[in-house]
Each structure stands twice: as C-alpha cells, then as structure tokens.
Amino acid sequence: MSTAGRPRAFDEGAVLDRATEVFWRYGYDGTSLSTLTDAMGINRPSLYATFGSKEELFKRAFARYHEKQIGRARAALDQPTVHASIEAFLRTSADGLTADDHPAGCLSIQGGLACSPENTRISEALTTGRAATEAAITERLSRAAAEGDLSPGVDPRATARFVMSLSEGHAVHAAAGATRESLHASIDIAMHAIAALSTR
C-alpha cells in the first residue's frame, strides 16, 4: 500500500528545538548522530529523510534559532534613543545568555567557533549569523547619527563592533558559569562609554 502523502510521526519544529539544544551544549563537532537521534526521539533514517544530513540539520536548527535571536535584537534596538537601544540590546542579551530554559551562553558561539577543517561551512554559517546581528546594530547607530543622536565623528560600524564584542564575550563567560549579575555589572561600565558617544 502506498505511503505517499503520509504525515510525519513527529513535530518537526519540536525536533529542531531538541537538536538545537544538543548542538548548543556540545558544539557541532562534539555532537554525535546517536546523541542527536536520542534527544530528537527519531531514528537515523528519519533524520536523513527529513533533514538530509547532520550539516543540513544544524543549518536548519541554527536558522530557526537565529530568526528568534535577530527578532529579539531588532526589538531591543527599537528604542527612542541610541543609548536606550544599545542598553536594551546588551541587557536582553545578558538575560538570554543566562536563562534557565536552555544551555548557558550562545549557540552562535558554542556551536562551532572552532571546527575541524572539513566542517568550515558550519563556522562560516555562524559567522554570517553574527554579522547579521552586527549589521542591525550598525544600522541603528547610523540612523542615530543621521538623527543627531550620535556625537559627530563617531563611527557607527566601529561602535557596533564594540557592542558585539562585549555581547560575544559575555556569551563565552556565561558558558563558563558567569552569573547574570556579573554580566549586567560589566554592561553598567560599557554604558558609560556609550553615554559619551551619544547626544541624548
């Protein structure tokens, strides 16, 4: 009897979320297929039939993760002043990095900052994701400069790189066990620097 059109016996979104957590916890290279299938509750044939390969599964999982993250970033940056926007971005990020409902840190850092030579496409995909977030910050700072909310001569791109460097550093520290309070304390210091660059 033909099985054409037969629905899958699992929720693809839920399965991707489970895969995301595994990749987040162990990184791409450190994640075995057995660990993935156990966590996802599916067998290898189902994994390959649905996602094609471990690499494609990771890319799908990361795309789903990144879509949520970039949405939160853009919402945080949508504040009336550049100072409030950057503070909202950093504090929202710090809260996310130390949340209790997923591994500490950030998938875009832990997923594959260092990969074996044959898996460089994973590192490249993560780099592209981080670049998109940095571009969103640059865009907000450029708008602030056009509105007169950024001091004359301040480089939006360099300032965005500073903000991203702090956020990414926080991801590393959070994964190593840094507390939410300690991350917010460093944001307090960074906001003094941002205040010196803004006009409001």
NORTA-V830010 format. One record per backbone hydrogen bond with DSSP energy under -0.5 kcal/mol. CO is the residue of the C=O (numbers start at 1). NH is the residue of the N-H. E is the energy in kcal/mol with one decimal. If there is no record, write none. Layout:
co: [CO | CO]
nh: [NH | NH]
e: [E | E]
//
This chain:
co: [3 | 10 | 11 | 12 | 13 | 14 | 15 | 16 | 17 | 18 | 19 | 20 | 21 | 22 | 23 | 26 | 28 | 30 | 32 | 33 | 34 | 35 | 36 | 37 | 37 | 43 | 44 | 45 | 46 | 47 | 47 | 48 | 51 | 53 | 54 | 55 | 56 | 57 | 58 | 59 | 60 | 61 | 62 | 63 | 64 | 65 | 66 | 67 | 68 | 69 | 70 | 71 | 72 | 73 | 74 | 75 | 77 | 81 | 82 | 83 | 84 | 85 | 86 | 87 | 88 | 89 | 90 | 91 | 92 | 93 | 94 | 96 | 97 | 106 | 106 | 107 | 109 | 109 | 111 | 116 | 117 | 119 | 119 | 120 | 121 | 122 | 123 | 124 | 125 | 126 | 127 | 128 | 129 | 130 | 131 | 132 | 133 | 134 | 135 | 136 | 137 | 138 | 139 | 140 | 141 | 142 | 143 | 144 | 144 | 145 | 149 | 149 | 151 | 154 | 155 | 156 | 157 | 158 | 159 | 160 | 161 | 162 | 163 | 164 | 165 | 166 | 167 | 168 | 169 | 170 | 171 | 172 | 173 | 174 | 179 | 180 | 181 | 182 | 183 | 184 | 185 | 186 | 187 | 188 | 189 | 189 | 190 | 191 | 192 | 193 | 194 | 194 | 197]
nh: [6 | 12 | 15 | 16 | 17 | 18 | 19 | 20 | 21 | 22 | 23 | 24 | 25 | 26 | 27 | 30 | 31 | 32 | 36 | 37 | 38 | 39 | 40 | 41 | 42 | 47 | 48 | 49 | 50 | 51 | 52 | 52 | 53 | 57 | 58 | 59 | 60 | 61 | 62 | 63 | 64 | 65 | 66 | 67 | 68 | 69 | 70 | 71 | 72 | 73 | 74 | 75 | 76 | 77 | 78 | 78 | 79 | 85 | 86 | 87 | 88 | 89 | 90 | 91 | 92 | 93 | 94 | 95 | 96 | 97 | 98 | 99 | 105 | 109 | 110 | 111 | 112 | 113 | 28 | 119 | 120 | 122 | 123 | 124 | 125 | 126 | 127 | 128 | 129 | 130 | 131 | 132 | 133 | 134 | 135 | 136 | 137 | 138 | 139 | 140 | 141 | 142 | 143 | 144 | 145 | 146 | 147 | 149 | 150 | 148 | 199 | 200 | 154 | 156 | 159 | 160 | 161 | 162 | 163 | 164 | 165 | 166 | 167 | 168 | 169 | 170 | 171 | 172 | 173 | 174 | 175 | 176 | 178 | 177 | 183 | 184 | 185 | 186 | 187 | 188 | 189 | 190 | 191 | 192 | 192 | 193 | 194 | 195 | 196 | 197 | 197 | 198 | 151]
e: [-2.1 | -0.8 | -2.4 | -2.4 | -2.0 | -1.9 | -2.2 | -2.7 | -1.8 | -1.7 | -2.6 | -2.6 | -2.2 | -2.5 | -2.5 | -0.5 | -1.2 | -0.6 | -2.1 | -3.0 | -2.3 | -2.1 | -2.9 | -1.6 | -1.3 | -2.1 | -2.9 | -2.5 | -2.1 | -3.0 | -0.6 | -1.4 | -1.0 | -2.3 | -2.5 | -2.4 | -2.3 | -2.8 | -3.3 | -2.3 | -2.0 | -2.3 | -3.6 | -2.1 | -1.3 | -2.1 | -3.3 | -1.4 | -2.1 | -2.5 | -2.5 | -1.9 | -2.4 | -2.2 | -0.7 | -0.6 | -1.6 | -2.2 | -2.6 | -2.2 | -2.5 | -2.4 | -2.6 | -2.7 | -2.4 | -2.2 | -2.4 | -2.2 | -2.2 | -2.5 | -1.0 | -1.2 | -2.4 | -1.1 | -2.8 | -2.7 | -0.5 | -1.2 | -3.6 | -2.5 | -1.1 | -1.5 | -1.0 | -2.4 | -2.0 | -2.1 | -2.5 | -2.3 | -1.7 | -2.4 | -2.4 | -1.7 | -1.5 | -2.4 | -2.4 | -1.7 | -1.8 | -2.7 | -2.6 | -1.9 | -2.5 | -2.6 | -2.1 | -1.9 | -2.2 | -2.1 | -1.8 | -3.2 | -0.8 | -1.0 | -1.4 | -0.6 | -1.8 | -0.7 | -2.4 | -2.4 | -2.0 | -1.8 | -2.3 | -2.7 | -2.5 | -1.9 | -2.2 | -3.2 | -2.2 | -2.2 | -1.6 | -1.7 | -2.3 | -3.1 | -2.1 | -1.1 | -2.7 | -1.6 | -1.7 | -2.4 | -1.8 | -1.5 | -1.7 | -2.0 | -1.2 | -2.3 | -2.5 | -0.7 | -1.0 | -0.9 | -2.0 | -2.3 | -1.4 | -0.7 | -1.0 | -1.1 | -3.6]
//
